Amino acid sequence: MKIKKIDQSFVGSKSIFYIEGDIIRDSGKQHMYNQMYVEAFFPVTQTKPWPIIMFHGAGQTNVNWLMTPDGRMGWADWFVSKGYAVYLCEQPSRGRSAYHPDQNGPRIYHSLESLQRFMADNGSWPQSKLHTQWPGEGSLAFDDETDRQFIASQVEYLPSNKESQRLMLSAGTKLLKDTGPAILFTHSQAGPFGWLLADACPELVKGIMALEPSGPPFSMNTDVPVSQNFGIADLPLHYEPEISSPEDIRLELLTSDTPGINSGWIFQEPAPQLPRLAGIPIWIVVSESSYHAGYDHLTSRVLEQCGVPHQFVRLENRGIHGNGHMMMLEKNSLEVAGLILSMLEEADL
């Protein structure tokens, strides 16, 4: 493997620190668990008032934001070069955030076959054939160096979305108190982190850039109108009127006759409101060929029902084609970043 290098002359300083976790006493001794590793990068000249905090998805680490698997500049450096301070979080029990099996329980990991949905153009959803931006071959042979670098970057993660959200809500709230008001970038499994943190401390969240957030809010099984979560998160949110249990949620089916766009469950009207999210600039960004392309409109619709203004952005409608779920790693990753920057600047963020 040829080691690849990138220029970081625009980075003025950096920091590495941990958000403290919980202390447990075991057999007369104490140890900490549920801590969170954070690395931060600051530009030579900081021209943007609010930092960006980036949250990676399932099986991933901060590497997603640091560099592409074929050795190009990652989004962390790129946004620093545009004048933002950038903070990267590794989820508790993941990567460099210590994992304690006795307290955190077992973990799971992606199979090589499951990684195909990020890399290939032969998935089971119709948009998959449009996937042209993966920088490797995306073949099950895995004989391409870029593919192998991506595979090597995968790590174990907690199987429970609810537990991951609980841990990140605690650690993320502490981080926001340290950084002050910030813009949240969430990807995939991390999508609910943005909704939960904004709901918990809206005064500290200046914007949410939700990149294909975990979804859909409710099941797409059109025969089962039963909620098993609180819509856009597995944990309770400050709904008005209050929702005390998923069993109290009433759903109706949003049908679709458009090929490749799924039908799915949304709130039965009148829907509960999420007033704490209502004043925050929010974007949902969806790639043309991702498996999310068929259902992220359901997340958008539920936010709309709950009185949360936002922009639902399909990349192909902005002239950016061929991307899959891992848009920050793909051949045109900086073109996608450029669109995101323009949307932030339009909102004065």
NUGU-741337 format. One record per residue (C-alpha): residue number from 1; residue in one letter; chain; z, x, y. Coordinates in pm, 1 decimal. Example, Ala and Ser with C-alpha at 12.3 -4.5 7.8 and 13.67 -1.06 7.14 Angstrom:
2
PT  resi  resn  chain        c3        c1        c2
PT     1     a      A     780.0    1230.0    -450.0
PT     2     s      A     714.0    1367.0    -106.0
This chain:
349
PT  resi  resn  chain        c3        c1        c2
PT     1     m      A       0.0       0.0       0.0
PT     2     k      A     -91.1     127.9     345.4
PT     3     i      A     198.4      91.3     589.0
PT     4     k      A      90.0    -101.7     898.0
PT     5     k      A     241.9     -58.0    1244.0
PT     6     i      A     242.7    -272.2    1556.3
PT     7     d      A     313.2    -193.1    1920.5
PT     8     q      A     650.8    -309.3    2055.3
PT     9     s      A     640.2    -143.5    2397.0
PT    10     f      A     704.6    -480.8    2561.9
PT    11     v      A    1045.2    -513.0    2390.3
PT    12     g      A    1308.4    -390.9    2633.5
PT    13     s      A    1610.4    -425.0    2406.8
PT    14     k      A    1726.0    -588.7    2085.7
PT    15     s      A    2046.0    -707.6    1925.3
PT    16     i      A    2169.5    -784.2    1574.7
PT    17     f      A    2480.4    -991.5    1519.9
PT    18     y      A    2636.5   -1252.0    1295.0
PT    19     i      A    2755.4   -1602.5    1363.3
PT    20     e      A    3094.7   -1616.7    1197.5
PT    21     g      A    3143.3   -1844.1     899.7
PT    22     d      A    3450.3   -1979.1     721.6
PT    23     i      A    3748.3   -1791.6     579.1
PT    24     i      A    3870.0   -1871.0     229.6
PT    25     r      A    4174.9   -1740.7      45.8
PT    26     d      A    4115.6   -1661.7    -320.8
PT    27     s      A    4368.5   -1498.0    -554.1
PT    28     g      A    4575.9   -1386.6    -259.5
PT    29     k      A    4282.0   -1227.8     -75.1
PT    30     q      A    4054.8   -1360.4     198.5
PT    31     h      A    3681.8   -1341.3     254.0
PT    32     m      A    3423.2   -1495.9     484.2
PT    33     y      A    3131.8   -1712.0     375.8
PT    34     n      A    2865.8   -1927.8     545.4
PT    35     q      A    2804.5   -1663.6     812.4
PT    36     m      A    2455.1   -1636.4     965.5
PT    37     y      A    2251.5   -1326.2    1045.3
PT    38     v      A    2074.1   -1327.4    1383.0
PT    39     e      A    1841.4   -1072.9    1541.4
PT    40     a      A    1733.1   -1096.6    1902.6
PT    41     f      A    1456.9    -935.9    2107.2
PT    42     f      A    1445.5    -917.3    2487.1
PT    43     p      A    1138.5    -834.5    2695.6
PT    44     v      A    1120.5    -548.3    2942.5
PT    45     t      A    1081.3    -814.4    3210.1
PT    46     q      A    1215.5   -1157.0    3119.5
PT    47     t      A    1007.7   -1410.5    3311.3
PT    48     k      A    1098.4   -1725.4    3116.7
PT    49     p      A    1428.1   -1898.6    3191.9
PT    50     w      A    1510.4   -2018.5    2839.7
PT    51     p      A    1517.3   -1818.5    2516.0
PT    52     i      A    1338.7   -1932.7    2200.5
PT    53     i      A    1534.9   -1966.1    1876.3
PT    54     m      A    1317.9   -1962.1    1562.1
PT    55     f      A    1426.7   -2123.6    1234.5
PT    56     h      A    1232.1   -2044.3     914.3
PT    57     g      A    1165.6   -2278.3     621.7
PT    58     a      A    1252.8   -2291.7     250.0
PT    59     g      A    1227.6   -1968.0      56.0
PT    60     q      A    1150.1   -1777.6     376.1
PT    61     t      A    1335.9   -1537.0     605.7
PT    62     n      A    1291.0   -1401.5     957.8
PT    63     v      A     998.5   -1198.8     821.5
PT    64     n      A     782.9   -1509.3     886.0
PT    65     w      A     825.1   -1450.0    1259.4
PT    66     l      A     822.4   -1067.9    1261.9
PT    67     m      A     485.5    -980.1    1111.4
PT    68     t      A     200.6   -1134.4     915.9
PT    69     p      A     155.3   -1034.2     548.8
PT    70     d      A    -161.4    -843.4     642.0
PT    71     g      A      21.4    -642.9     907.9
PT    72     r      A     -57.3    -817.4    1236.5
PT    73     m      A     181.2    -901.9    1519.2
PT    74     g      A     421.5   -1186.4    1445.9
PT    75     w      A     521.1   -1467.5    1676.7
PT    76     a      A     855.3   -1308.4    1766.8
PT    77     d      A     688.2   -1007.9    1930.6
PT    78     w      A     410.2   -1218.8    2080.2
PT    79     f      A     646.7   -1457.3    2258.1
PT    80     v      A     859.5   -1163.0    2375.7
PT    81     s      A     540.1   -1015.2    2523.1
PT    82     k      A     501.6   -1340.0    2719.5
PT    83     g      A     843.7   -1304.9    2881.3
PT    84     y      A    1074.0   -1495.7    2644.1
PT    85     a      A    1392.0   -1372.3    2482.4
PT    86     v      A    1361.5   -1458.0    2112.3
PT    87     y      A    1637.8   -1515.3    1858.4
PT    88     l      A    1567.4   -1527.2    1484.7
PT    89     c      A    1810.3   -1691.7    1240.5
PT    90     e      A    1834.4   -1644.4     865.3
PT    91     q      A    1986.8   -1954.7     713.6
PT    92     p      A    2338.3   -1921.5     567.9
PT    93     s      A    2325.1   -1808.3     201.8
PT    94     r      A    1972.6   -1675.0     259.1
PT    95     g      A    1831.4   -1326.0     311.9
PT    96     r      A    2073.9   -1114.9     515.5
PT    97     s      A    2315.2   -1405.9     558.4
PT    98     a      A    2562.5   -1343.2     278.5
PT    99     y      A    2548.3   -1563.6     -31.1
PT   100     h      A    2873.3   -1641.0    -215.9
PT   101     p      A    2795.3   -1815.7    -547.2
PT   102     d      A    3151.0   -1944.3    -597.4
PT   103     q      A    3141.9   -2134.0    -268.0
PT   104     n      A    2767.5   -2192.4    -213.8
PT   105     g      A    2666.2   -2276.5    -570.3
PT   106     p      A    2334.8   -2196.6    -744.5
PT   107     r      A    2009.0   -2123.9    -566.6
PT   108     i      A    1644.4   -2191.1    -649.3
PT   109     y      A    1316.7   -2015.7    -567.7
PT   110     h      A     944.6   -2083.1    -536.7
PT   111     s      A     729.9   -2023.5    -842.3
PT   112     l      A     405.4   -1835.0    -788.2
PT   113     e      A     221.5   -2155.4    -871.0
PT   114     s      A     407.7   -2350.5    -601.6
PT   115     l      A     315.3   -2085.8    -342.9
PT   116     q      A     -48.9   -2182.9    -391.5
PT   117     r      A      -1.5   -2477.9    -157.2
PT   118     f      A      49.1   -2227.5     125.1
PT   119     m      A    -239.6   -1997.4      35.0
PT   120     a      A    -526.7   -2167.6    -149.3
PT   121     d      A    -797.9   -2421.7     -66.9
PT   122     n      A    -787.2   -2617.6    -393.2
PT   123     g      A    -475.3   -2830.0    -351.4
PT   124     s      A    -441.0   -3191.0    -463.2
PT   125     w      A    -460.6   -3331.6    -107.2
PT   126     p      A    -807.8   -3389.4      41.3
PT   127     q      A    -758.9   -3169.4     350.7
PT   128     s      A    -690.2   -2863.2     133.0
PT   129     k      A   -1060.5   -2776.1     101.5
PT   130     l      A   -1067.4   -2715.1     478.0
PT   131     h      A    -821.7   -2423.4     449.3
PT   132     t      A    -999.8   -2112.4     578.4
PT   133     q      A    -736.3   -1922.9     775.0
PT   134     w      A    -517.8   -1768.9     501.3
PT   135     p      A    -553.9   -1389.3     547.6
PT   136     g      A    -560.9   -1312.6     174.0
PT   137     e      A    -760.4   -1441.1    -120.1
PT   138     g      A    -508.9   -1711.4    -214.2
PT   139     s      A    -598.8   -1679.8    -580.7
PT   140     l      A    -368.0   -1729.3    -878.7
PT   141     a      A    -478.0   -1383.7    -989.1
PT   142     f      A    -260.0   -1248.2    -705.0
PT   143     d      A    -457.4    -923.7    -701.0
PT   144     d      A    -492.1    -922.2    -321.1
PT   145     e      A    -251.9    -699.8    -125.1
PT   146     t      A    -191.5    -960.2     146.3
PT   147     d      A    -109.2   -1224.7    -115.1
PT   148     r      A     129.7    -987.0    -289.4
PT   149     q      A     305.5    -902.0      35.9
PT   150     f      A     364.0   -1272.1     100.1
PT   151     i      A     488.0   -1327.6    -256.3
PT   152     a      A     723.7   -1030.3    -227.9
PT   153     s      A     876.8   -1179.1      88.0
PT   154     q      A    1001.5   -1494.0     -88.8
PT   155     v      A    1375.4   -1533.8    -151.7
PT   156     e      A    1616.4   -1773.5    -320.5
PT   157     y      A    1751.8   -2070.2    -127.2
PT   158     l      A    2002.8   -2353.8    -164.9
PT   159     p      A    1857.9   -2656.8    -347.0
PT   160     s      A    2040.3   -2915.6    -134.4
PT   161     n      A    1874.5   -3004.2     196.9
PT   162     k      A    2193.5   -3181.2     297.7
PT   163     e      A    2404.6   -2869.2     243.0
PT   164     s      A    2153.5   -2644.5     421.5
PT   165     q      A    2156.2   -2882.3     717.9
PT   166     r      A    2537.2   -2892.0     722.7
PT   167     l      A    2562.0   -2513.1     727.1
PT   168     m      A    2294.7   -2471.7     994.4
PT   169     l      A    2440.2   -2744.2    1214.0
PT   170     s      A    2767.4   -2551.0    1219.3
PT   171     a      A    2615.3   -2204.4    1266.7
PT   172     g      A    2341.0   -2322.3    1503.3
PT   173     t      A    2587.0   -2498.2    1732.8
PT   174     k      A    2789.1   -2176.5    1758.9
PT   175     l      A    2472.3   -1978.7    1831.7
PT   176     l      A    2364.8   -2214.7    2110.7
PT   177     k      A    2705.6   -2175.6    2272.4
PT   178     d      A    2640.2   -1799.2    2277.1
PT   179     t      A    2277.8   -1808.3    2393.5
PT   180     g      A    2310.1   -2098.0    2633.9
PT   181     p      A    2032.6   -2357.6    2662.0
PT   182     a      A    1733.0   -2269.1    2444.6
PT   183     i      A    1400.3   -2388.2    2304.3
PT   184     l      A    1406.7   -2447.3    1927.8
PT   185     f      A    1113.0   -2359.1    1702.4
PT   186     t      A    1156.8   -2517.6    1359.8
PT   187     h      A     926.2   -2485.2    1060.1
PT   188     s      A     909.7   -2700.0     747.4
PT   189     q      A    1253.6   -2728.0     581.8
PT   190     a      A    1408.4   -2629.5     916.4
PT   191     g      A    1267.9   -2938.4    1089.2
PT   192     p      A    1592.6   -3137.6    1061.2
PT   193     f      A    1785.7   -2846.0    1214.6
PT   194     g      A    1617.8   -2917.5    1546.7
PT   195     w      A    1689.9   -3290.4    1537.3
PT   196     l      A    2052.6   -3234.2    1434.3
PT   197     l      A    2125.5   -2962.6    1691.5
PT   198     a      A    1966.9   -3163.5    1972.3
PT   199     d      A    2165.8   -3468.7    1864.7
PT   200     a      A    2489.9   -3268.0    1850.0
PT   201     c      A    2451.1   -3077.4    2178.6
PT   202     p      A    2154.4   -3212.9    2378.0
PT   203     e      A    2264.0   -3024.7    2689.5
PT   204     l      A    2188.9   -2696.1    2508.4
PT   205     v      A    1840.5   -2785.1    2378.0
PT   206     k      A    1560.8   -2752.8    2633.6
PT   207     g      A    1276.9   -2830.6    2394.1
PT   208     i      A    1185.3   -2861.3    2025.6
PT   209     m      A     862.2   -2723.4    1881.7
PT   210     a      A     863.0   -2880.3    1532.6
PT   211     l      A     599.3   -2707.3    1319.1
PT   212     e      A     523.7   -2939.3    1027.2
PT   213     p      A     888.6   -3047.8     999.9
PT   214     s      A    1037.3   -3152.5     667.6
PT   215     g      A     924.5   -3504.6     588.3
PT   216     p      A     821.8   -3772.5     564.0
PT   217     p      A    1138.6   -3941.6     693.9
PT   218     f      A    1144.6   -4189.0     406.5
PT   219     s      A     976.4   -4206.3      68.2
PT   220     m      A     600.3   -4247.8      41.1
PT   221     n      A     653.7   -4435.6    -286.2
PT   222     t      A     526.5   -4771.0    -165.2
PT   223     d      A     714.4   -4954.3    -443.6
PT   224     v      A    1063.7   -4832.2    -343.3
PT   225     p      A    1178.6   -4942.8       6.2
PT   226     v      A    1516.7   -4771.5     -25.5
PT   227     s      A    1645.1   -4499.6     208.2
PT   228     q      A    1822.0   -4198.4      60.0
PT   229     n      A    1880.6   -4023.8     393.0
PT   230     f      A    1915.7   -4091.5     766.0
PT   231     g      A    1544.6   -4076.8     838.3
PT   232     i      A    1459.8   -3749.0    1010.5
PT   233     a      A    1768.3   -3577.2     864.0
PT   234     d      A    1989.5   -3597.1     556.1
PT   235     l      A    2302.5   -3593.1     772.6
PT   236     p      A    2415.2   -3873.7    1006.4
PT   237     l      A    2279.2   -3879.3    1361.7
PT   238     h      A    2406.0   -4060.6    1670.1
PT   239     y      A    2198.6   -4371.6    1618.8
PT   240     e      A    2252.6   -4677.3    1836.7
PT   241     p      A    2350.8   -4904.6    1676.2
PT   242     e      A    2541.2   -4674.0    1442.9
PT   243     i      A    2414.7   -4620.7    1088.6
PT   244     s      A    2707.7   -4540.2     863.1
PT   245     s      A    2515.7   -4511.2     535.3
PT   246     p      A    2150.2   -4475.7     426.8
PT   247     e      A    2202.1   -4796.5     229.7
PT   248     d      A    2231.6   -4984.0     560.7
PT   249     i      A    1878.5   -4886.2     668.3
PT   250     r      A    1606.8   -5148.5     641.6
PT   251     l      A    1249.9   -5028.4     602.9
PT   252     e      A     899.8   -5160.0     638.3
PT   253     l      A     573.3   -5014.1     511.6
PT   254     l      A     328.2   -4851.2     751.1
PT   255     t      A      -4.5   -4877.3     571.6
PT   256     s      A    -308.4   -4659.2     619.3
PT   257     d      A    -669.8   -4717.7     524.4
PT   258     t      A    -777.6   -4373.9     649.8
PT   259     p      A    -868.4   -4128.7     370.9
PT   260     g      A    -617.0   -3845.5     353.5
PT   261     i      A    -360.1   -4026.7     569.7
PT   262     n      A     -74.5   -4163.7     361.7
PT   263     s      A     102.1   -4495.1     382.8
PT   264     g      A     479.3   -4462.7     403.5
PT   265     w      A     808.5   -4622.4     500.5
PT   266     i      A     935.5   -4645.3     857.1
PT   267     f      A    1224.4   -4835.3    1019.4
PT   268     q      A    1211.1   -5211.0    1016.3
PT   269     e      A    1201.2   -5332.9    1374.5
PT   270     p      A    1408.2   -5339.9    1582.0
PT   271     a      A    1468.3   -4975.5    1498.4
PT   272     p      A    1789.7   -4791.4    1587.5
PT   273     q      A    1764.4   -4558.7    1887.7
PT   274     l      A    1835.9   -4186.0    1924.7
PT   275     p      A    1929.9   -4159.1    2294.8
PT   276     r      A    2050.1   -3798.4    2270.8
PT   277     l      A    1698.8   -3681.9    2181.0
PT   278     a      A    1519.1   -3902.0    2431.1
PT   279     g      A    1524.7   -3663.9    2728.2
PT   280     i      A    1416.9   -3346.1    2545.8
PT   281     p      A    1052.1   -3227.1    2542.8
PT   282     i      A     942.9   -3243.0    2178.3
PT   283     w      A     620.9   -3151.3    2001.0
PT   284     i      A     524.6   -3206.0    1636.5
PT   285     v      A     247.1   -2962.0    1544.3
PT   286     v      A      36.0   -3025.0    1232.3
PT   287     s      A    -236.3   -2806.9    1080.6
PT   288     e      A    -577.3   -2936.6     975.5
PT   289     s      A    -563.8   -2847.2     605.3
PT   290     s      A    -191.3   -2846.7     525.6
PT   291     y      A     -33.3   -3083.3     274.5
PT   292     h      A     162.0   -3210.8     576.6
PT   293     a      A    -160.5   -3338.9     734.4
PT   294     g      A    -133.8   -3661.8     537.8
PT   295     y      A     219.8   -3762.3     629.9
PT   296     d      A     358.6   -3596.9     944.0
PT   297     h      A     234.1   -3898.1    1141.2
PT   298     l      A     519.9   -4088.5     973.1
PT   299     t      A     776.8   -3856.6    1134.2
PT   300     s      A     604.6   -3909.8    1467.6
PT   301     r      A     606.9   -4285.9    1421.3
PT   302     v      A     978.8   -4292.2    1336.9
PT   303     l      A    1063.3   -4085.1    1645.3
PT   304     e      A     857.1   -4326.3    1851.9
PT   305     q      A    1044.4   -4621.3    1699.5
PT   306     c      A    1374.7   -4452.8    1785.5
PT   307     g      A    1285.0   -4419.4    2153.6
PT   308     v      A    1212.5   -4045.0    2143.8
PT   309     p      A     906.5   -3950.9    2354.3
PT   310     h      A     712.6   -3657.3    2208.8
PT   311     q      A     364.6   -3515.7    2158.5
PT   312     f      A     204.4   -3537.0    1814.5
PT   313     v      A     -40.3   -3246.8    1804.1
PT   314     r      A    -304.3   -3206.0    1535.3
PT   315     l      A    -447.8   -2856.1    1570.2
PT   316     e      A    -802.5   -2966.9    1489.2
PT   317     n      A    -788.2   -3205.1    1785.3
PT   318     r      A    -717.3   -2901.5    2005.2
PT   319     g      A   -1011.6   -2705.4    1863.1
PT   320     i      A    -809.7   -2499.8    1612.8
PT   321     h      A    -942.3   -2538.5    1259.6
PT   322     g      A    -870.2   -2430.5     904.3
PT   323     n      A    -494.0   -2375.1     913.2
PT   324     g      A    -247.5   -2446.9     636.5
PT   325     h      A     128.4   -2485.6     637.9
PT   326     m      A     206.8   -2120.0     723.5
PT   327     m      A      24.4   -2124.4    1056.3
PT   328     m      A     233.4   -1838.0    1199.3
PT   329     l      A     101.0   -1603.8     928.1
PT   330     e      A    -266.2   -1695.6     924.4
PT   331     k      A    -574.0   -1519.7    1059.7
PT   332     n      A    -570.0   -1716.2    1385.4
PT   333     s      A    -190.4   -1717.7    1423.0
PT   334     l      A    -203.8   -1594.8    1782.6
PT   335     e      A    -455.3   -1865.8    1874.3
PT   336     v      A    -198.7   -2120.5    1751.3
PT   337     a      A      72.9   -1935.7    1944.1
PT   338     g      A    -144.7   -1951.9    2255.3
PT   339     l      A    -169.7   -2330.2    2227.6
PT   340     i      A     208.0   -2353.1    2185.7
PT   341     l      A     260.4   -2132.9    2491.4
PT   342     s      A      31.6   -2354.8    2698.6
PT   343     m      A     228.0   -2663.6    2596.5
PT   344     l      A     559.2   -2496.8    2683.4
PT   345     e      A     426.5   -2388.4    3021.5
PT   346     e      A     295.8   -2738.9    3093.6
PT   347     a      A     654.3   -2855.6    3046.3
PT   348     d      A     789.9   -2571.9    3267.1
PT   349     l      A     974.7   -2417.4    2971.9
